[in-house]
Amino acid sequence: MQRRADRAGDPATLEPSALTQLGLATCRAARLRGDADIVAQIEAVPSSNLARRWQRIAEGFAGHGLWPLVFEMLRRTEDRPWFAGEIGFDAGTDPADHDAAAVLSAWWAAMVPSQGESDDALAVLAPFDRRFPGLAPATAQAPDDAAFVLSVGAAQGRLGVVGVTRPADAVAVLQWTGPTNHYSDMGQLAAVLRTWEDRFGAYVVGIGFDTLQLAVTRPPTNFEHACRVAAEHMAVCSDCVYQGEGSIEALAESLVGASTWSFWWD
C-alpha cells in the first residue's frame, strides 16, 4: 500500500460517479468556516464495511491523492464539526517549515509542572524530567499492514476522503481544531505526524471533534523505547497522561506493540 502521492486530489471536484467508484456512498462536502473551500467529502450517514472500503481507497492513494479517513461526529450530533462550520478557524503554517523536535520540545515545556511545584508533580514524567528527552529512535522491524485493518475496524464514524500527498497533512488541510485548547497551528502537528510516519509507520486513519486515531505498522517493541515514544505523545496531547494513563511509564506500557494510537484533547 502506497502512503505517498505525487499530488493531492481535490475533493471539491469529485462528482457522485467518482465517489461511487471510490467505494463511497452518498457524501456531503466538508467546508472550511464561512462556506469556504471544500476540504473533504464524507458519507452523509454511517455505513458498513468500513475497513474493507477504507483499504480499497488507500490502495489507490498514490494515483488519486485522496487519503481515506473515518470521520467521527461529536456525540449526540449529526453534523459537528465537519458539516457545522467548525473547521477552518486557523489556516496554520506549512508543515515543511517546522522541525518536529523543536515543536515537541516547546509543547513539552508548556505542559510540564512549573518550577514552583513539588517534586511529586514531576513523578508523572519519570523516567524523564523537565527537559524534553528528544525524538525517539525509529523502529527497525518490517511494517505490519494488518494495523490498518485493526485500527479502521475499531473506528466509529463515516468514511470520507481528504486531498493530501501524505496522510499526516490531513490535520493541516482540514484546518482541524481538535487540540485548540492547547495549540492551534495544525502545520506544527502535521510536522510531528510526518516524523511518526517515517519513524513508526504511524498513519492518521480516524479523526473527530477532538480525537485522533493512528494505525501503527511499526510500534515500539520494548518498554524503554516506548517511554521515549510516550514522551512525544505527552507533548502532543498531555491529556493522554493527566486525564488518561496517569504517568509516562503507564502510557509506555500501553504502547508496546500497539497497532493503534488514540488521542483525545479536553
Backbone as numpy.savetxt, mean C-alpha at the origin, in Angstrom:
# Nx Ny Nz CAx CAy CAz Cx Cy Cz
4.66 -13.16 -13.67 3.82 -11.97 -13.67 4.70 -10.71 -13.67
4.49 -9.82 -14.63 5.27 -8.59 -14.71 4.72 -7.55 -13.74
5.63 -6.85 -13.05 5.20 -5.83 -12.08 5.65 -4.44 -12.48
6.06 -4.28 -13.73 6.41 -2.97 -14.27 5.76 -2.82 -15.64
5.40 -1.60 -15.96 4.85 -1.29 -17.28 5.65 -0.16 -17.89
5.80 -0.16 -19.19 6.55 0.90 -19.86 5.86 2.25 -19.71
4.55 2.24 -19.71 3.80 3.48 -19.49 2.49 3.16 -18.79
1.98 4.15 -18.09 0.75 3.97 -17.33 -0.45 3.98 -18.25
-1.42 3.12 -17.97 -2.68 3.16 -18.67 -3.51 4.35 -18.21
-4.59 4.61 -18.92 -5.45 5.75 -18.59 -6.87 5.26 -18.32
-7.26 5.15 -17.06 -8.61 4.68 -16.74 -9.71 5.54 -17.34
-9.41 6.82 -17.59 -10.43 7.73 -18.11 -10.87 7.36 -19.52
-10.03 6.65 -20.25 -10.34 6.33 -21.65 -10.95 4.95 -21.82
-11.15 4.22 -20.74 -11.63 2.84 -20.84 -13.13 2.80 -21.12
-13.48 2.27 -22.28 -14.88 2.06 -22.62 -15.40 0.81 -21.90
-16.72 0.68 -21.76 -17.27 -0.52 -21.12 -16.76 -1.82 -21.72
-16.57 -1.84 -23.04 -16.08 -3.07 -23.68 -14.66 -3.40 -23.23
-13.84 -2.37 -23.04 -12.47 -2.59 -22.58 -12.45 -3.09 -21.15
-13.34 -2.56 -20.32 -13.43 -3.02 -18.94 -13.88 -4.48 -18.89
-14.81 -4.83 -19.77 -15.27 -6.22 -19.83 -14.14 -7.14 -20.24
-13.33 -6.71 -21.21 -12.20 -7.52 -21.65 -11.20 -7.74 -20.52
-11.07 -6.76 -19.64 -10.19 -6.91 -18.49 -10.75 -7.89 -17.46
-12.04 -8.15 -17.54 -12.67 -9.03 -16.57 -13.42 -8.29 -15.49
-13.66 -6.99 -15.71 -14.38 -6.19 -14.73 -15.86 -6.12 -15.07
-16.69 -6.06 -14.04 -18.12 -5.85 -14.23 -18.37 -4.35 -14.42
-19.62 -3.93 -14.38 -19.95 -2.51 -14.54 -19.19 -1.67 -13.53
-18.53 -0.62 -14.01 -17.65 0.18 -13.16 -18.15 1.60 -12.99
-17.68 2.23 -11.93 -17.84 3.67 -11.73 -16.46 4.30 -11.72
-16.39 5.54 -12.18 -15.12 6.25 -12.21 -14.84 6.89 -10.86
-13.62 6.75 -10.38 -13.17 7.44 -9.18 -12.43 8.70 -9.62
-12.95 9.85 -9.19 -12.38 11.13 -9.60 -11.71 11.83 -8.42
-10.71 12.64 -8.75 -10.11 13.48 -7.74 -11.13 14.53 -7.29
-10.90 15.10 -6.13 -11.82 16.07 -5.54 -12.21 17.16 -6.55
-13.49 17.52 -6.52 -13.97 18.56 -7.42 -14.31 18.05 -8.80
-14.62 16.75 -8.91 -14.95 16.15 -10.21 -13.85 16.38 -11.22
-12.63 16.29 -10.76 -11.47 16.48 -11.64 -11.14 15.18 -12.36
-9.85 14.89 -12.51 -9.41 13.76 -13.32 -9.93 12.43 -12.79
-10.25 11.54 -13.74 -10.57 10.15 -13.40 -9.25 9.42 -13.16
-9.10 8.82 -11.98 -7.85 8.15 -11.64 -8.00 6.64 -11.48
-9.24 6.16 -11.48 -9.46 4.71 -11.34 -10.84 4.37 -11.87
-10.98 3.12 -12.27 -12.29 2.54 -12.59 -12.51 1.40 -11.60
-13.65 1.45 -10.89 -13.92 0.51 -9.80 -15.30 -0.10 -10.01
-15.41 -1.38 -9.79 -16.71 -2.03 -9.95 -17.76 -1.38 -9.06
-18.94 -1.19 -9.62 -19.99 -0.45 -8.93 -20.52 -1.20 -7.71
-20.46 -2.51 -7.74 -20.92 -3.33 -6.61 -19.91 -4.44 -6.38
-19.85 -4.98 -5.17 -18.95 -6.11 -4.92 -19.30 -7.30 -5.80
-18.30 -8.04 -6.21 -18.54 -9.22 -7.04 -17.62 -10.35 -6.62
-17.78 -11.49 -7.24 -17.08 -12.71 -6.80 -15.79 -12.94 -7.57
-15.08 -13.99 -7.17 -13.86 -14.43 -7.84 -12.81 -13.33 -7.93
-12.63 -12.59 -6.85 -11.68 -11.48 -6.85 -10.28 -11.93 -7.21
-9.80 -12.97 -6.56 -8.41 -13.38 -6.75 -8.14 -13.80 -8.19
-9.04 -14.58 -8.76 -8.84 -15.05 -10.13 -8.86 -13.88 -11.11
-9.82 -12.99 -10.95 -9.92 -11.87 -11.88 -8.80 -10.87 -11.65
-8.39 -10.67 -10.40 -7.25 -9.81 -10.11 -6.01 -10.33 -10.83
-5.77 -11.62 -10.74 -4.59 -12.21 -11.35 -4.60 -12.05 -12.87
-5.76 -12.18 -13.46 -5.87 -12.03 -14.92 -5.45 -10.63 -15.34
-5.92 -9.61 -14.63 -5.55 -8.23 -14.98 -4.07 -8.00 -14.73
-3.57 -8.49 -13.59 -2.16 -8.29 -13.25 -1.23 -8.92 -14.26
-1.62 -10.05 -14.82 -0.77 -10.73 -15.79 -0.58 -9.91 -17.06
-1.50 -9.01 -17.36 -1.37 -8.16 -18.54 -0.83 -6.78 -18.23
-0.39 -6.54 -16.99 0.00 -5.21 -16.55 1.10 -4.60 -17.40
2.11 -5.37 -17.77 3.22 -4.83 -18.55 2.75 -4.21 -19.85
1.68 -4.76 -20.42 1.19 -4.26 -21.69 0.22 -3.11 -21.58
-0.71 -3.17 -20.60 -1.75 -2.13 -20.55 -1.54 -1.09 -19.46
-0.61 -1.30 -18.54 -0.31 -0.28 -17.53 -1.43 -0.01 -16.56
-2.30 -0.99 -16.35 -3.41 -0.86 -15.41 -3.21 -1.88 -14.29
-2.92 -1.38 -13.08 -2.68 -2.28 -11.96 -3.99 -2.51 -11.21
-4.33 -3.79 -10.96 -5.58 -4.08 -10.25 -5.43 -3.90 -8.74
-6.45 -3.35 -8.14 -6.52 -3.19 -6.70 -7.90 -3.60 -6.22
-7.96 -4.07 -4.98 -9.24 -4.28 -4.32 -9.51 -3.01 -3.51
-10.53 -2.26 -3.93 -10.88 -0.99 -3.30 -11.93 -1.24 -2.23
-11.56 -0.95 -0.99 -12.49 -1.13 0.13 -13.25 0.16 0.39
-14.53 0.06 0.64 -15.34 1.22 1.03 -15.32 1.37 2.55
-15.43 2.61 2.99 -15.55 2.85 4.42 -16.76 2.09 4.94
-16.61 1.44 6.08 -17.68 0.59 6.61 -19.01 1.35 6.70
-20.05 0.65 6.36 -21.43 1.14 6.36 -21.67 2.26 5.33
-20.81 2.35 4.33 -21.05 3.29 3.23 -20.90 2.56 1.90
-21.45 3.13 0.86 -21.38 2.55 -0.47 -20.50 3.37 -1.41
-19.99 4.51 -0.95 -19.27 5.37 -1.88 -17.99 5.99 -1.33
-17.75 5.93 -0.04 -16.58 6.60 0.53 -15.37 5.67 0.59
-14.20 6.20 0.23 -13.92 7.56 -0.23 -13.94 7.71 -1.75
-14.02 6.60 -2.48 -13.66 6.60 -3.90 -14.64 7.34 -4.79
-15.91 7.35 -4.43 -16.91 8.02 -5.26 -17.49 9.25 -4.56
-16.88 9.70 -3.48 -17.46 10.77 -2.66 -16.59 12.02 -2.61
-15.67 12.15 -3.54 -14.83 13.35 -3.57 -13.87 13.45 -2.41
-13.43 12.30 -1.87 -12.54 12.32 -0.70 -11.12 11.89 -1.04
-10.74 12.01 -2.30 -9.34 11.84 -2.71 -8.97 13.06 -3.53
-7.67 13.36 -3.57 -7.23 14.49 -4.37 -7.08 15.79 -3.62
-6.91 15.74 -2.30 -6.72 16.96 -1.53 -5.28 17.48 -1.63
-4.33 16.60 -1.91 -2.92 16.98 -1.96 -2.28 16.28 -3.15
-1.86 17.06 -4.14 -1.26 16.47 -5.34 0.05 15.76 -5.03
0.71 16.14 -3.94 1.93 15.46 -3.54 3.09 15.74 -4.47
4.14 14.96 -4.32 5.37 15.14 -5.06 5.69 13.88 -5.86
6.73 13.97 -6.68 7.16 12.84 -7.49 7.90 11.85 -6.61
7.48 10.58 -6.59 8.20 9.59 -5.77 9.69 9.53 -6.07
10.07 9.78 -7.31 11.48 9.70 -7.69 12.32 10.78 -7.04
11.68 11.81 -6.50 12.42 12.91 -5.87 12.81 12.61 -4.43
12.44 11.45 -3.90 12.65 11.16 -2.48 13.59 9.98 -2.26
14.37 10.08 -1.21 15.18 8.97 -0.73 14.40 8.28 0.38
14.10 7.01 0.19 13.24 6.30 1.13 13.81 6.29 2.54
15.12 6.12 2.66 15.73 6.09 3.99 15.53 7.41 4.71
15.67 8.51 3.98 15.49 9.83 4.59 14.04 10.05 4.99
13.11 9.61 4.16 11.69 9.74 4.48 11.36 8.95 5.74
11.80 7.71 5.80 11.51 6.87 6.97 12.16 7.43 8.23
13.37 7.94 8.10 14.05 8.52 9.26 13.27 9.71 9.81
12.75 10.55 8.93 11.97 11.71 9.38 10.67 11.27 10.04
10.00 10.28 9.47 8.76 9.79 10.08 9.04 9.12 11.42
10.14 8.40 11.51 10.54 7.77 12.76 10.73 8.83 13.84
11.47 9.87 13.51 11.74 10.93 14.48 10.46 11.60 14.95
9.46 11.67 14.08 8.21 12.33 14.43 7.33 11.51 15.36
7.55 10.18 15.40 6.63 9.36 16.19 7.26 8.76 17.44
8.59 8.83 17.59 9.22 8.24 18.78 8.91 9.09 20.00
8.96 8.50 21.20 8.73 9.28 22.42 9.71 10.44 22.53
9.26 11.55 23.07 10.12 12.73 23.20 11.18 12.50 24.27
12.17 13.37 24.27 13.29 13.23 25.21 12.82 13.31 26.66
11.72 14.00 26.91 11.26 14.17 28.27 10.53 12.97 28.84
10.20 12.00 28.00 9.46 10.84 28.48 10.39 9.81 29.12
9.83 8.95 29.94 10.62 7.96 30.67 11.17 6.90 29.73
12.18 6.18 30.24 12.76 5.10 29.45 11.74 4.02 29.14
10.73 3.87 30.00 9.70 2.86 29.76 8.98 3.12 28.43
8.87 4.40 28.07 8.19 4.74 26.82 8.97 4.27 25.61
10.28 4.06 25.80 11.12 3.60 24.70 11.08 2.09 24.53
10.48 1.39 25.48 10.49 -0.08 25.43 9.83 -0.61 24.17
8.84 0.11 23.65 8.16 -0.38 22.44 9.08 -0.38 21.24
10.18 0.39 21.30 11.10 0.49 20.16 12.17 -0.59 20.17
12.31 -1.32 21.26 13.36 -2.34 21.35 13.24 -3.32 20.19
14.39 -3.71 19.62 15.77 -3.52 20.06 16.41 -2.22 19.60
15.60 -1.24 19.19 16.14 0.02 18.68 15.92 1.13 19.69
16.35 2.33 19.34 16.18 3.47 20.23 15.60 4.63 19.43
15.93 5.84 19.83 15.34 7.00 19.16 15.88 7.22 17.75
16.96 6.56 17.41 17.54 6.71 16.07 16.98 5.64 15.14
16.55 6.07 13.97 16.05 5.10 12.99 17.19 4.16 12.59
16.95 2.84 12.59 18.04 1.88 12.35 18.47 1.75 10.89
17.81 2.46 9.99 18.18 2.37 8.58 17.35 1.33 7.85
17.52 1.29 6.53 16.75 0.36 5.72 17.14 -1.08 6.01
16.14 -1.94 6.09 16.39 -3.37 6.27 16.99 -3.95 4.99
17.87 -4.94 5.11 18.41 -5.58 3.91 17.30 -6.27 3.12
17.54 -6.43 1.84 16.60 -7.16 0.99 16.61 -8.64 1.36
15.49 -9.29 1.17 15.45 -10.75 1.33 15.97 -11.39 0.05
16.64 -12.53 0.23 17.36 -13.14 -0.90 16.61 -14.26 -1.58
15.58 -14.80 -0.94 14.94 -15.99 -1.51 14.15 -15.64 -2.78
13.85 -16.65 -3.56 13.05 -16.47 -4.77 11.64 -16.04 -4.38
11.00 -15.21 -5.19 9.64 -14.76 -4.87 8.63 -15.89 -4.96
7.66 -15.85 -4.07 6.56 -16.82 -4.07 5.29 -16.08 -4.46
4.88 -16.22 -5.72 3.72 -15.49 -6.21 2.40 -15.98 -5.64
2.43 -17.06 -4.87 1.20 -17.49 -4.19 0.72 -16.42 -3.23
1.61 -15.52 -2.82 1.23 -14.44 -1.92 0.12 -13.58 -2.51
0.13 -13.39 -3.82 -0.90 -12.58 -4.45 -2.28 -13.20 -4.27
-2.38 -14.48 -4.53 -3.66 -15.17 -4.40 -4.14 -15.13 -2.96
-3.23 -15.37 -2.01 -3.60 -15.37 -0.60 -4.06 -14.00 -0.14
-3.32 -12.96 -0.53 -3.64 -11.61 -0.07 -4.93 -11.09 -0.70
-5.04 -11.25 -2.01 -6.25 -10.76 -2.69 -7.46 -11.58 -2.26
-7.27 -12.88 -2.07 -8.37 -13.73 -1.65 -8.93 -13.35 -0.29
-8.09 -12.76 0.55 -8.53 -12.35 1.89 -9.05 -10.92 1.92
-8.90 -10.19 0.82 -9.30 -8.78 0.78 -10.81 -8.64 0.69
-11.30 -7.52 1.18 -12.72 -7.20 1.12 -12.90 -5.92 0.31
-13.73 -5.96 -0.72 -13.95 -4.75 -1.49 -14.35 -5.03 -2.91
-14.08 -4.07 -3.77 -14.48 -4.14 -5.17 -13.23 -4.05 -6.04
-13.20 -4.83 -7.08 -12.05 -4.84 -7.97 -12.06 -3.61 -8.86
-10.88 -3.05 -9.08 -10.75 -1.89 -9.96 -9.34 -1.78 -10.48
-9.10 -0.77 -11.30 -7.77 -0.57 -11.88 -7.36 0.89 -11.78
-6.05 1.10 -11.64 -5.45 2.43 -11.62 -4.29 2.43 -12.60
-4.04 3.54 -13.27 -2.98 3.61 -14.26 -1.65 4.01 -13.67
-0.69 3.08 -13.67 0.64 3.32 -13.11 1.67 2.52 -13.90
2.94 2.85 -13.70 4.00 2.03 -14.28 4.55 1.04 -13.28
4.25 1.25 -12.01 4.59 0.27 -10.97 3.57 0.40 -9.85
3.21 -0.70 -9.20 2.11 -0.69 -8.23 2.29 0.32 -7.09
3.53 0.54 -6.66 3.77 1.44 -5.53 3.21 2.83 -5.77
3.16 3.24 -7.03 2.75 4.61 -7.34 1.25 4.83 -7.24
0.48 3.77 -6.99 -0.98 3.91 -6.93 -1.40 4.92 -5.88
-0.74 4.93 -4.72 -1.15 5.85 -3.65 -0.96 7.30 -4.08
0.06 7.55 -4.91 0.32 8.90 -5.40 -0.65 9.30 -6.50
-0.90 8.39 -7.43 -1.83 8.68 -8.52 -3.24 8.93 -7.98
-3.64 8.15 -6.99 -4.96 8.31 -6.39 -5.03 9.53 -5.47
-3.87 10.11 -5.16 -3.80 11.20 -4.17 -4.59 10.80 -2.92
-4.24 9.63 -2.44 -4.92 8.98 -1.32 -4.73 9.77 -0.04
-5.71 9.71 0.85 -5.66 10.48 2.09 -5.62 9.61 3.34
-5.39 8.31 3.18 -5.44 7.40 4.32 -4.61 7.80 5.53
-3.33 8.17 5.35 -2.50 8.51 6.51 -2.52 10.00 6.86
-3.55 10.73 6.44 -3.51 12.19 6.50 -3.30 12.75 7.91
-3.66 12.00 8.96 -3.41 12.48 10.32 -1.94 12.42 10.70
-1.14 11.78 9.85 0.29 11.62 10.12 1.15 12.31 9.07
0.80 12.17 7.81 1.50 12.85 6.71 0.58 12.81 5.49
0.81 13.72 4.56 -0.13 13.83 3.43 0.51 13.67 2.07
1.84 13.69 1.98 2.52 13.60 0.68 2.64 12.14 0.26
1.78 11.73 -0.66 1.80 10.33 -1.09 2.99 10.03 -2.00
3.66 11.06 -2.51 4.90 10.82 -3.23 5.96 10.22 -2.32
5.99 10.66 -1.07 6.92 10.10 -0.09 6.58 8.65 0.22
5.30 8.38 0.44 4.90 7.00 0.73 5.20 6.10 -0.46
4.93 6.57 -1.66 5.21 5.77 -2.85 6.70 5.46 -2.97
7.54 6.41 -2.58 8.99 6.17 -2.62 9.37 5.02 -1.70
8.76 4.97 -0.52 9.02 3.85 0.40 8.47 2.55 -0.18
7.25 2.60 -0.70 6.65 1.39 -1.27 7.47 0.86 -2.44
8.09 1.74 -3.21 8.96 1.29 -4.30 10.10 0.44 -3.76
10.70 0.88 -2.67 11.82 0.10 -2.12 11.33 -1.21 -1.53
10.11 -1.25 -1.03 9.56 -2.53 -0.54 9.34 -3.49 -1.69
8.92 -2.96 -2.84 8.83 -3.81 -4.03 10.20 -4.41 -4.33
11.22 -3.57 -4.32 12.56 -4.00 -4.72 13.19 -4.94 -3.69
13.00 -4.65 -2.40 13.69 -5.42 -1.36 12.94 -6.65 -0.88
11.60 -6.59 -0.90 10.81 -7.67 -0.31 9.77 -8.26 -1.26
9.73 -7.76 -2.49 8.68 -8.23 -3.39 7.30 -7.96 -2.84
7.12 -6.78 -2.22 5.86 -6.42 -1.58 5.11 -5.43 -2.47
3.89 -5.76 -2.83 3.14 -4.97 -3.80 1.75 -4.63 -3.26
1.33 -3.39 -3.49 0.00 -2.95 -3.07 -1.06 -3.72 -3.86
-1.97 -4.36 -3.13 -3.08 -5.08 -3.79 -4.44 -4.63 -3.28
-4.49 -3.94 -2.13 -5.76 -3.50 -1.58 -5.62 -2.14 -0.92
-6.66 -1.32 -1.03 -6.61 0.02 -0.46 -8.01 0.44 -0.03
-8.09 1.11 1.12 -9.38 1.54 1.64 -9.33 2.98 2.09
-10.31 3.39 2.85 -10.38 4.76 3.36 -9.11 5.11 4.14
-8.68 4.20 5.00 -7.48 4.42 5.80 -6.70 3.13 5.99
-6.82 2.22 5.02 -6.14 0.93 5.11 -5.36 0.66 3.83
-4.31 -0.14 3.98 -3.48 -0.51 2.85 -3.05 -1.96 3.03
-3.10 -2.73 1.96 -2.75 -4.14 2.02 -1.76 -4.47 0.92
-0.69 -5.17 1.29 0.35 -5.56 0.35 0.50 -7.07 0.33
0.69 -7.62 -0.87 1.09 -9.01 -1.02 2.61 -9.06 -0.99
3.17 -9.97 -0.20 4.61 -10.00 0.03 5.17 -11.32 -0.48
5.93 -11.25 -1.56 6.45 -12.47 -2.19 7.81 -12.88 -1.65
8.50 -11.97 -0.93 9.79 -12.30 -0.33 9.86 -11.71 1.09
9.07 -12.23 2.01 9.04 -11.67 3.37 10.30 -12.03 4.15
10.56 -11.33 5.26 11.68 -11.73 6.11 11.48 -13.13 6.65
12.57 -13.86 6.80 12.47 -15.27 7.21 13.00 -15.53 8.60
13.53 -14.50 9.27 14.00 -14.69 10.64 13.66 -13.46 11.47
13.70 -13.63 12.78 13.25 -12.58 13.69 14.12 -11.32 13.61
15.42 -11.48 13.52 16.31 -10.32 13.49 16.03 -9.45 12.27
15.91 -10.09 11.13 15.59 -9.33 9.92 14.21 -8.70 10.02
13.27 -9.44 10.56 11.90 -8.93 10.70 11.84 -7.71 11.61
12.73 -7.64 12.61 12.77 -6.45 13.47 13.12 -5.21 12.66
14.06 -5.34 11.74 14.43 -4.21 10.90 13.25 -3.80 10.01
12.56 -4.79 9.47 11.39 -4.49 8.65 10.29 -3.85 9.50
10.10 -4.35 10.70 9.07 -3.82 11.60 9.34 -2.36 11.94
10.61 -1.98 12.05 10.94 -0.58 12.31 10.46 0.30 11.16
10.60 -0.18 9.94 10.10 0.57 8.79 8.58 0.66 8.83
7.93 -0.44 9.19 6.47 -0.43 9.30 6.02 0.60 10.33
6.72 0.66 11.45 6.32 1.60 12.49 6.52 3.03 12.05
7.58 3.29 11.28 7.79 4.64 10.77 6.68 5.04 9.81
6.26 4.10 8.98 5.19 4.36 8.01 3.84 4.49 8.71
3.60 3.64 9.69 2.28 3.56 10.33 2.48 3.18 11.80
2.68 4.17 12.64 2.95 3.89 14.05 1.78 3.21 14.74
0.57 3.35 14.17 -0.59 2.66 14.75 -0.43 1.15 14.71
0.45 0.64 13.82 0.72 -0.81 13.80 1.23 -1.29 15.15
1.92 -0.39 15.86 2.46 -0.74 17.17 1.62 -0.13 18.28
1.44 1.19 18.26 0.77 1.87 19.36 -0.69 1.44 19.53
-1.36 1.09 18.44 -2.74 0.62 18.53 -2.88 -0.80 17.99
-1.73 -1.49 17.88 -1.76 -2.83 17.32 -0.97 -3.82 18.15
0.20 -4.21 17.65 0.98 -5.28 18.27 1.59 -4.90 19.61
1.79 -3.61 19.87 2.28 -3.18 21.17 3.76 -2.92 21.26
4.55 -3.51 20.36 5.99 -3.29 20.34 6.53 -3.71 18.98
7.72 -3.21 18.67 8.37 -3.60 17.41 8.66 -5.09 17.42
9.09 -5.62 18.55 9.42 -7.05 18.59 8.18 -7.92 18.36
7.05 -7.51 18.93 5.82 -8.27 18.70 5.38 -8.17 17.24
5.53 -6.98 16.67 5.20 -6.81 15.26 6.12 -7.67 14.39
7.40 -7.70 14.74 8.36 -8.49 13.97 7.98 -9.97 13.95
7.54 -10.48 15.07 7.14 -11.89 15.12 6.03 -12.19 14.12
5.13 -11.22 13.93 4.02 -11.43 13.00 4.44 -11.30 11.54
5.62 -10.74 11.29 6.07 -10.50 9.92 6.92 -11.63 9.36
7.45 -12.49 10.21 8.30 -13.59 9.73 7.48 -14.51 8.82
7.86 -14.57 7.57 7.17 -15.44 6.62 5.79 -15.00 6.20
5.37 -13.79 6.60 4.00 -13.34 6.32 3.84 -12.98 4.84
2.78 -13.47 4.22 2.52 -13.19 2.81 1.69 -11.93 2.61
1.21 -11.34 3.70 0.41 -10.12 3.61 0.88 -9.13 4.66
1.03 -7.87 4.27 1.26 -6.78 5.21 0.03 -5.88 5.18
-0.51 -5.59 6.35 -1.71 -4.75 6.45 -1.43 -3.54 7.32
-1.97 -2.40 6.92 -1.76 -1.15 7.64 -3.10 -0.45 7.85
-3.22 0.19 9.00 -4.41 0.97 9.32 -3.98 2.22 10.07
-4.43 3.37 9.60 -4.10 4.64 10.23 -5.32 5.20 10.94
-5.14 5.64 12.17 -6.22 6.24 12.94 -6.43 7.68 12.46
